[in-house]
């Protein structure tokens, strides 16, 4: 692979993951009760098998983070299993490129920057309209490169079976690190909750949106997070990333879970 860093693709209930078709050298991460079927459909793929089934998405992501620490990785990519393609964006135009070229190109934009805890590519439905190369101090999701050394004191909160990426991103900022989204490279993927497998059972129950949105607010405080109702009627959480960024960069920085909860 041209990409500098290893790629992990956690997958559940999608035995022929679309992402593996465009990143065949990535490592699949699967639950033990599905391992045999995944192996049958992806016989040449590298594979990691989780110790337990049914523990949720944060559990799978923490397993990958622990594995990366154990084998001494400096950075790694964790990418959703339902990606269709990757793109480079120039002058608000999308150019389809090989997945490895997108990842390798993106890595050059952040790997030498100081204080980056994680970086991600943007969804193509938003990236094409971006007016800058990247956004700092924001949420990373779906296609994320994690700095293993910088995040050595950060772990996924296993109580989040949804919105774990929001919580992890806030933790990264809380540690004084940057969480950045790159707009010059992006991906296309299925609409959230539209395909069988993955988190679809959770997305199919709207009460989960409300539950985990409220959990984010409970953990990090209403001064930075707010539960909202989207135009679709679904409940979500809105995080004021700009306010968090201002606090992170303040010379009088006092950004921790206690102060957040008191705002």
MOUR-V881419 format. One record per backbone hydrogen bond with DSSP energy under -0.5 kcal/mol. NH is the residue of the N-H (numbers start at 0). CO is the residue of the C=O. E is the energy in kcal/mol with one decimal. If there is no record, write none. Layout:
NH_CO_E + NH_CO_E
This chain:
5_74_-0.6 + 7_76_-2.5 + 8_26_-2.9 + 10_28_-2.5 + 16_13_-0.5 + 17_80_-0.7 + 18_80_-1.8 + 19_16_-0.6 + 20_16_-0.7 + 20_17_-1.0 + 21_17_-0.8 + 21_18_-0.7 + 22_18_-1.5 + 25_22_-2.0 + 26_6_-2.8 + 27_25_-0.6 + 27_45_-2.6 + 28_8_-2.0 + 29_47_-2.4 + 33_30_-1.7 + 34_30_-0.6 + 34_31_-0.8 + 37_33_-2.3 + 38_34_-2.6 + 39_35_-2.0 + 40_36_-1.6 + 41_37_-1.6 + 44_41_-1.5 + 45_25_-0.7 + 47_27_-3.1 + 49_29_-3.0 + 49_47_-0.5 + 57_159_-0.6 + 59_55_-1.5 + 60_56_-2.3 + 61_57_-2.5 + 62_58_-2.1 + 63_59_-1.8 + 64_60_-2.2 + 65_61_-3.0 + 66_62_-2.5 + 67_63_-2.6 + 68_64_-2.1 + 69_65_-2.5 + 70_66_-2.2 + 71_68_-0.7 + 72_67_-2.5 + 75_145_-1.3 + 76_5_-3.2 + 77_143_-2.8 + 78_7_-2.5 + 79_141_-2.5 + 82_79_-0.5 + 83_187_-3.0 + 84_187_-1.0 + 85_96_-0.6 + 86_185_-2.7 + 87_94_-2.5 + 88_183_-2.4 + 89_87_-0.5 + 89_92_-2.5 + 92_89_-1.4 + 94_87_-2.8 + 96_85_-2.0 + 101_97_-1.9 + 102_98_-2.3 + 103_99_-2.6 + 104_100_-2.4 + 105_101_-2.3 + 106_102_-2.4 + 107_103_-1.2 + 108_105_-1.6 + 109_105_-0.6 + 109_106_-1.2 + 110_106_-2.6 + 112_109_-1.6 + 115_112_-0.8 + 116_114_-0.7 + 116_177_-2.6 + 117_177_-1.4 + 118_144_-2.0 + 119_179_-2.1 + 120_142_-1.8 + 121_181_-0.9 + 121_184_-1.7 + 123_186_-3.1 + 125_122_-2.2 + 126_122_-2.6 + 127_123_-1.2 + 128_125_-1.1 + 129_126_-1.5 + 134_180_-2.5 + 137_178_-3.1 + 142_140_-2.6 + 143_77_-2.2 + 144_118_-3.7 + 145_75_-2.9 + 145_143_-0.5 + 146_116_-2.6 + 147_73_-2.2 + 147_145_-0.9 + 148_73_-0.7 + 150_146_-1.7 + 151_148_-1.4 + 153_150_-2.1 + 157_155_-0.8 + 159_156_-1.9 + 160_158_-0.9 + 166_162_-1.7 + 167_163_-2.4 + 168_164_-2.2 + 169_165_-2.3 + 170_166_-2.2 + 171_167_-2.3 + 172_168_-2.0 + 173_169_-2.8 + 174_170_-1.4 + 175_172_-2.2 + 176_171_-1.9 + 177_114_-3.4 + 179_117_-2.1 + 180_134_-2.8 + 181_119_-3.4 + 182_132_-3.0 + 183_132_-1.0 + 185_86_-2.3 + 186_121_-1.5 + 187_84_-2.2 + 189_81_-1.2 + 193_190_-2.3 + 197_11_-3.3 + 199_196_-2.0 + 201_198_-0.9 + 202_198_-2.4 + 203_199_-2.4 + 204_201_-1.1 + 205_203_-0.7 + 207_204_-2.2 + 208_205_-0.6 + 209_205_-1.3 + 210_206_-2.4 + 211_207_-2.5 + 212_208_-1.8 + 213_209_-2.3 + 214_210_-1.5 + 215_211_-1.7 + 216_212_-1.9 + 217_213_-2.8 + 218_214_-2.3 + 219_215_-2.6 + 220_216_-2.4 + 222_259_-0.6 + 223_220_-1.3 + 224_220_-1.4 + 225_237_-2.2 + 227_235_-3.0 + 229_227_-0.5 + 229_233_-3.1 + 232_229_-2.1 + 235_227_-2.5 + 237_225_-3.5 + 238_236_-0.6 + 239_223_-3.2 + 240_238_-1.7 + 243_239_-1.9 + 244_240_-2.8 + 245_241_-2.3 + 246_242_-1.9 + 247_243_-2.8 + 248_244_-2.2 + 249_245_-0.5 + 249_246_-0.9 + 252_249_-1.4 + 255_253_-0.7 + 259_255_-2.5 + 260_256_-2.2 + 261_257_-1.0 + 262_258_-0.8 + 262_259_-1.0
